[in-house]
């Protein structure tokens, strides 16, 4: 892109000036996003700058880059974002519960990454390793890859017991082969957690005539 390109009466920044502009006020970022939508050469520069800022030490600059990535629904930034999440998890899990940069990063991955893609799986594995993000990870991505979720199942249900019903239901009806592993993972969970999970699991396994599978699951959960 020609460095002299104007948009809405202002010169578009490049290089270090672009990274500085991204970390500025929200109205400036809105202008940059609009320019990115209509000027493909500038879009490439914007994506490159955001990728660099994902690894920046300054939290405001990282979040600004994520805001722009989400506004553009920029799939080319997914790999750089997941790399940044894995490299410096401490950058993404600070803040109020349910409002960390990690939550916003997961929301972007959920919206922009193709279903069951390797990047979604990597983002889910990363989020499940962060206690503050486990419930959000399940809500957004978890049941695409139950094998990743199951080791954290007891912690997820302890934090969000209301998920026992939808989780057990989906396991029974969609991921039936994972039911036994899920029950073994819950074998030492508090009884109220096991019973809350067992009731919908039994209901739906019986619906699909998986009676023997329910018997195995019951023994894993209750020893009988």
TORKOL-250726 format. One record per residue (C-alpha): chain; residue in one letter; x, y, z. Coordinates in Angstrom, 3 decimals. Each point is the difference from the previous one (the first is absolute). Layout:
<nodes>
+--------+--------+----------+----------+----------+
| chaine | residu |        u |        v |        w |
+--------+--------+----------+----------+----------+
|      A |      A |        X |        Y |        Z |
...
+--------+--------+----------+----------+----------+
</nodes>
This chain:
<nodes>
+--------+--------+----------+----------+----------+
| chaine | residu |        u |        v |        w |
+--------+--------+----------+----------+----------+
|      A |      X |    0.000 |    0.000 |    0.000 |
|      A |      X |    1.178 |    3.524 |   -0.784 |
|      A |      X |    0.917 |    1.671 |    3.302 |
|      A |      X |   -1.737 |    3.155 |   -1.276 |
|      A |      X |   -3.401 |   -1.687 |   -0.261 |
|      A |      X |   -2.747 |    2.068 |    1.579 |
|      A |      X |   -3.227 |   -1.231 |    1.511 |
|      A |      X |   -2.762 |    2.297 |    1.199 |
|      A |      X |    2.360 |    2.947 |   -0.409 |
|      A |      X |    2.850 |   -1.433 |    2.095 |
|      A |      X |    3.214 |   -1.751 |   -0.948 |
|      A |      X |   -0.043 |   -3.666 |    0.907 |
|      A |      X |    2.892 |   -0.903 |    2.318 |
|      A |      X |    2.503 |   -2.735 |   -0.749 |
|      A |      X |    2.699 |   -1.826 |    1.959 |
|      A |      X |    0.581 |    1.181 |    3.554 |
|      A |      X |   -2.511 |    2.803 |   -0.471 |
|      A |      X |   -2.696 |   -2.550 |   -0.766 |
|      A |      X |    0.772 |   -1.989 |    3.140 |
|      A |      X |   -0.126 |    3.216 |    2.024 |
|      A |      X |   -3.333 |    0.958 |   -1.584 |
|      A |      X |   -1.454 |   -3.420 |    0.829 |
|      A |      X |    0.844 |    0.581 |    3.646 |
|      A |      X |   -1.627 |    3.427 |   -0.025 |
|      A |      X |   -3.617 |    0.968 |    0.585 |
|      A |      X |   -2.986 |   -2.048 |   -1.160 |
|      A |      X |   -1.093 |    2.500 |   -2.616 |
|      A |      X |    3.400 |   -0.324 |   -1.688 |
|      A |      X |   -0.318 |   -3.779 |   -0.002 |
|      A |      X |   -3.447 |    0.343 |   -1.541 |
|      A |      X |    1.500 |    2.102 |   -2.782 |
|      A |      X |    2.738 |   -2.590 |   -0.562 |
|      A |      X |   -2.582 |   -2.791 |   -0.174 |
|      A |      X |   -2.072 |    1.920 |   -2.553 |
|      A |      X |    3.102 |    0.530 |   -2.078 |
|      A |      X |    0.835 |   -3.675 |    0.280 |
|      A |      X |   -3.406 |   -0.924 |   -1.350 |
|      A |      X |    0.344 |    2.075 |   -3.177 |
|      A |      X |    3.768 |   -0.038 |   -0.661 |
|      A |      X |    1.273 |   -3.601 |   -0.327 |
|      A |      X |    3.695 |    1.033 |   -0.073 |
|      A |      X |   -0.530 |    1.826 |    3.292 |
|      A |      X |   -1.843 |   -3.004 |    1.405 |
|      A |      X |    3.182 |   -2.042 |   -0.426 |
|      A |      X |    2.000 |    2.614 |    1.920 |
|      A |      X |   -2.652 |    0.143 |    2.710 |
|      A |      X |    0.028 |   -3.771 |    0.435 |
|      A |      X |    3.785 |   -0.030 |    0.198 |
|      A |      X |   -0.022 |    2.719 |    2.656 |
|      A |      X |   -2.649 |   -1.784 |    2.080 |
|      A |      X |    1.967 |   -3.248 |   -0.126 |
|      A |      X |    3.027 |    1.819 |    1.403 |
|      A |      X |   -2.049 |    1.663 |    2.739 |
|      A |      X |   -1.425 |   -3.310 |    1.228 |
|      A |      X |    3.475 |   -0.648 |    1.426 |
|      A |      X |    0.462 |    3.539 |    1.347 |
|      A |      X |    0.790 |    0.472 |    3.695 |
|      A |      X |   -2.594 |    2.767 |    0.257 |
|      A |      X |   -3.468 |   -1.347 |    0.854 |
|      A |      X |   -1.833 |    2.923 |   -1.609 |
|      A |      X |    1.786 |   -0.557 |   -3.305 |
|      A |      X |   -0.746 |   -3.731 |    0.057 |
|      A |      X |   -3.681 |    0.668 |    0.665 |
|      A |      X |   -0.115 |    2.655 |   -2.704 |
|      A |      X |    1.363 |   -2.524 |   -2.488 |
|      A |      X |   -2.621 |   -2.531 |    1.092 |
|      A |      X |   -2.753 |    2.600 |   -0.359 |
|      A |      X |    1.069 |    0.750 |   -3.575 |
|      A |      X |    0.371 |   -3.695 |   -0.850 |
|      A |      X |   -3.530 |   -0.655 |    1.218 |
|      A |      X |   -1.416 |    3.026 |   -1.827 |
|      A |      X |    1.538 |   -1.224 |   -3.269 |
|      A |      X |   -0.804 |   -3.650 |    0.765 |
|      A |      X |    3.583 |   -0.487 |   -1.157 |
|      A |      X |    0.540 |   -3.743 |   -0.353 |
|      A |      X |    3.642 |    0.500 |   -1.040 |
|      A |      X |    0.661 |    1.204 |    3.566 |
|      A |      X |   -1.225 |   -3.173 |    1.682 |
|      A |      X |    3.332 |   -1.817 |   -0.121 |
|      A |      X |    1.899 |    2.988 |    1.406 |
|      A |      X |   -2.560 |    0.379 |    2.767 |
|      A |      X |    0.122 |   -3.654 |    1.032 |
|      A |      X |    3.802 |    0.121 |   -0.074 |
|      A |      X |   -0.131 |    3.013 |    2.331 |
|      A |      X |   -2.459 |   -1.689 |    2.357 |
|      A |      X |    2.227 |   -3.054 |    0.310 |
|      A |      X |    3.223 |    1.983 |    0.344 |
|      A |      X |   -1.129 |    2.395 |    2.761 |
|      A |      X |   -3.182 |   -1.235 |    1.694 |
|      A |      X |    0.521 |    2.425 |    2.875 |
|      A |      X |   -0.685 |    2.857 |   -2.418 |
|      A |      X |   -3.525 |   -1.238 |   -0.693 |
|      A |      X |   -1.483 |   -1.169 |    3.313 |
|      A |      X |    0.227 |    3.155 |    2.120 |
|      A |      X |   -3.089 |    2.091 |    0.722 |
|      A |      X |   -3.514 |   -0.517 |    1.287 |
|      A |      X |   -1.538 |   -3.454 |   -0.186 |
|      A |      X |   -1.750 |   -0.443 |   -3.330 |
|      A |      X |    1.573 |    3.129 |   -1.488 |
|      A |      X |    3.663 |   -0.865 |   -0.482 |
|      A |      X |    1.774 |    0.501 |   -3.309 |
|      A |      X |    0.015 |   -3.786 |   -0.198 |
|      A |      X |   -3.799 |   -0.039 |   -0.072 |
|      A |      X |   -0.007 |    2.479 |   -2.861 |
|      A |      X |    2.685 |   -1.964 |   -1.812 |
|      A |      X |   -2.072 |   -3.174 |    0.315 |
|      A |      X |   -3.063 |    1.801 |   -1.339 |
|      A |      X |    1.991 |    1.085 |   -3.061 |
|      A |      X |    1.299 |   -3.526 |   -0.583 |
|      A |      X |   -3.493 |   -1.438 |    0.380 |
|      A |      X |   -1.407 |    2.429 |   -2.575 |
|      A |      X |    2.844 |    0.068 |   -2.524 |
|      A |      X |    1.606 |   -3.442 |   -0.003 |
|      A |      X |   -1.554 |   -2.756 |   -2.129 |
|      A |      X |   -1.828 |   -2.690 |    2.007 |
|      A |      X |    2.232 |   -2.792 |    1.298 |
|      A |      X |    3.091 |    1.680 |   -1.360 |
|      A |      X |    3.437 |   -0.549 |    1.507 |
|      A |      X |    0.067 |    3.611 |    1.219 |
|      A |      X |   -3.290 |   -0.419 |    1.854 |
|      A |      X |    1.351 |   -3.154 |    1.624 |
|      A |      X |    3.208 |    1.757 |    1.051 |
|      A |      X |   -1.946 |    2.934 |    1.435 |
|      A |      X |   -2.262 |   -2.377 |    1.930 |
|      A |      X |    2.939 |   -1.970 |    1.406 |
|      A |      X |    1.630 |    3.263 |    1.091 |
|      A |      X |   -3.172 |    1.348 |    1.618 |
|      A |      X |   -0.746 |   -3.219 |    1.873 |
|      A |      X |    3.427 |    0.273 |    1.614 |
|      A |      X |   -1.036 |    3.396 |    1.464 |
|      A |      X |   -2.431 |   -0.459 |    2.931 |
|      A |      X |   -1.594 |    3.417 |   -0.610 |
|      A |      X |   -0.859 |   -0.907 |   -3.587 |
|      A |      X |   -1.179 |   -3.610 |    0.247 |
|      A |      X |   -3.723 |    0.693 |    0.135 |
|      A |      X |    0.181 |    2.501 |   -2.869 |
|      A |      X |    2.057 |   -2.492 |   -1.982 |
|      A |      X |   -2.637 |   -2.680 |    0.420 |
|      A |      X |   -2.849 |    2.347 |   -0.893 |
|      A |      X |    1.702 |    1.139 |   -3.181 |
|      A |      X |    2.133 |   -2.887 |   -1.209 |
|      A |      X |    0.023 |   -2.882 |    2.434 |
|      A |      X |   -2.361 |   -2.509 |   -1.512 |
|      A |      X |    1.762 |    0.105 |   -3.348 |
|      A |      X |    2.853 |   -1.870 |    1.692 |
|      A |      X |   -1.324 |   -1.936 |    3.001 |
|      A |      X |    3.303 |   -1.844 |    0.390 |
|      A |      X |    1.606 |    3.314 |    1.045 |
|      A |      X |   -2.849 |    0.955 |    2.309 |
|      A |      X |   -0.385 |   -3.263 |    1.921 |
|      A |      X |    3.152 |    0.322 |    2.161 |
|      A |      X |   -1.361 |    3.357 |    1.231 |
|      A |      X |   -3.616 |   -1.103 |    0.286 |
|      A |      X |   -0.158 |   -0.103 |    3.796 |
|      A |      X |    1.427 |    3.517 |    0.273 |
|      A |      X |   -2.380 |    1.358 |   -2.635 |
|      A |      X |   -3.063 |   -1.451 |    1.740 |
|      A |      X |    1.202 |    1.156 |    3.411 |
|      A |      X |    0.220 |    3.541 |   -1.372 |
|      A |      X |   -3.202 |   -0.156 |   -2.048 |
|      A |      X |   -2.340 |   -2.761 |    1.246 |
|      A |      X |   -2.723 |    1.223 |   -2.371 |
|      A |      X |    2.055 |   -1.470 |   -2.844 |
|      A |      X |   -0.495 |   -3.577 |    1.213 |
|      A |      X |   -3.238 |   -0.442 |   -1.932 |
|      A |      X |    1.043 |    1.407 |   -3.408 |
|      A |      X |    3.415 |   -1.602 |    0.223 |
|      A |      X |   -1.303 |   -3.457 |    0.883 |
|      A |      X |   -2.697 |    0.322 |   -2.663 |
|      A |      X |    2.472 |    0.846 |   -2.744 |
|      A |      X |    2.369 |   -2.745 |    1.047 |
|      A |      X |   -2.788 |   -2.568 |   -0.049 |
|      A |      X |   -1.486 |    1.028 |   -3.330 |
|      A |      X |    2.996 |    1.261 |   -1.990 |
|      A |      X |    3.159 |   -1.369 |    1.596 |
|      A |      X |   -1.306 |   -3.268 |    1.376 |
|      A |      X |    3.378 |   -1.710 |   -0.194 |
|      A |      X |    1.400 |    2.508 |    2.506 |
|      A |      X |   -2.627 |   -0.594 |    2.702 |
|      A |      X |    1.942 |   -2.642 |    1.890 |
|      A |      X |    3.163 |    2.122 |    0.114 |
|      A |      X |   -2.050 |    2.954 |    1.240 |
|      A |      X |   -1.480 |   -2.091 |    2.803 |
|      A |      X |    3.415 |   -1.306 |    1.031 |
|      A |      X |    1.236 |    3.600 |    0.120 |
|      A |      X |   -2.842 |    0.818 |    2.405 |
|      A |      X |    0.449 |   -3.087 |    2.195 |
|      A |      X |    1.505 |    1.985 |    2.890 |
|      A |      X |   -2.156 |    3.125 |   -0.426 |
|      A |      X |   -2.493 |    0.910 |    2.765 |
|      A |      X |   -3.121 |   -2.119 |   -0.081 |
|      A |      X |   -2.298 |    2.888 |   -0.866 |
|      A |      X |    2.101 |    0.719 |   -3.109 |
|      A |      X |   -0.061 |   -3.657 |   -1.033 |
|      A |      X |   -3.757 |   -0.266 |    0.489 |
|      A |      X |   -0.689 |    3.214 |   -1.915 |
|      A |      X |    2.025 |   -1.401 |   -2.891 |
|      A |      X |   -1.357 |   -3.546 |    0.260 |
|      A |      X |   -3.698 |    0.869 |   -0.261 |
|      A |      X |    0.041 |    1.531 |   -3.521 |
|      A |      X |    2.656 |   -2.469 |   -1.111 |
|      A |      X |   -2.192 |   -2.946 |    0.948 |
|      A |      X |   -3.077 |    1.598 |   -1.560 |
|      A |      X |    1.637 |    0.524 |   -3.381 |
|      A |      X |    1.972 |   -3.223 |   -0.129 |
|      A |      X |   -3.267 |   -1.840 |    0.580 |
|      A |      X |   -1.600 |    2.067 |   -2.770 |
|      A |      X |    2.539 |   -1.374 |   -2.452 |
|      A |      X |   -0.251 |   -3.509 |    1.481 |
|      A |      X |    3.589 |    0.074 |    1.319 |
|      A |      X |   -0.992 |   -1.882 |    3.150 |
|      A |      X |    3.260 |   -1.931 |    0.351 |
|      A |      X |    1.990 |    3.209 |   -0.362 |
|      A |      X |   -2.070 |    1.600 |    2.751 |
|      A |      X |    0.691 |   -2.980 |    2.257 |
|      A |      X |    3.742 |    0.480 |   -0.498 |
|      A |      X |   -0.321 |    3.747 |    0.602 |
|      A |      X |   -2.034 |   -0.562 |    3.169 |
|      A |      X |    2.682 |   -2.292 |    1.400 |
|      A |      X |    2.678 |    2.590 |   -0.784 |
|      A |      X |   -1.976 |    2.738 |    1.722 |
|      A |      X |   -1.374 |   -1.891 |    2.999 |
|      A |      X |    1.834 |   -3.312 |    0.202 |
|      A |      X |   -3.139 |   -2.037 |   -0.588 |
+--------+--------+----------+----------+----------+
</nodes>
